[in-house]
C-alpha cells in the first residue's frame, strides 16, 4: 500500500465519521493560478449579542461565573456566531 492510497483511505474514514471533507493545502495551492492570488469572500453574518448568549444554558452558574462566561463569549463572538 503506497502513501497516497493510505491518505485516501484515511480521508474516506474522516468523511464518513465527520460528514465533511477538508481539502489539503497542497491541493488548494495546486489549483490556484498564483499562490499570492487574493480571493474575496463574503463577510460572515453575525448574530446580535442577546441572541448569541441565549444559545447557552447558564442558569446553573452563579452571577460572577455567568458574567465571566458572557465576557469570554462576547470577546470571541466571531468564533461563535459565524454562519458556515
N, C-alpha and C positions, 0 to 999 in steps of 0.2 A: 504494500500500500504506500503510494507516494504522498508527499506532503500536501499537495493540492487536493487530492482525494480525501485525505484526513480532514482538512479545513472545511471542505464541502459537507462532509458528514457532520461535523461539529455545528456548522451553520444550520443545517436542516434540523438538528435536535433543538437548537435555540429557537428557531422559527416555530416549531411545534409547541415548545414549552411557553414561550413568551408571546406568541402570535404577532411577532414583529421582527422585521429584518433591518439591521443597521448596516448599510453598505460600508465596506472598508475604505479607509482614507486613500489607499493607493488606487483603488478603482475609481474613486471620485476624481483624483488628480489626473488619471489617465484620460478621463472623459472630457476634461476641461481643455479649452484652446490654449490657455496660458494659466500658469499657477497664480499669477498676480491678478487674474481677472476678478473683478468685484461683481457680486451678484446682489441685486436689490431685492430684499424680501419685504413683504408687507409687515407693518408693525403689528405685534401681537395685541390682541384686545385684552383689557383687564377688567376685573370686576371692582366695584367700589368697596371701600373698607368694611362697611357693615355687612355686605353680602359675603365677603371673604371670611370674616370672623364667625358668621352664622354657620359655616360649614364644619366647624369644630365643636365638639361637645366639651364644654369647660365647666359645667355645673358642679363637678366634683372637686374643683380647685378652689383654694381659698382666694381671697381678693388679691393678695400680694402675688401669688403664683399666676393668677389669671392675668393680671396686668403685665407681668414679665412675659408670659406667653404671647399676649397680644402685641407687645412691642417687638418681639422676635419675628412674629408672622408679618407684621406690617413693615418692618425693616427689610424683610426678604420677600416682599409682595410679588415681585416679578417671578420668583421661583414657584410660588403657589398659584398664581392667577393667570398664567398664560394658557391660551387655548391652543392645543396642537391637533 
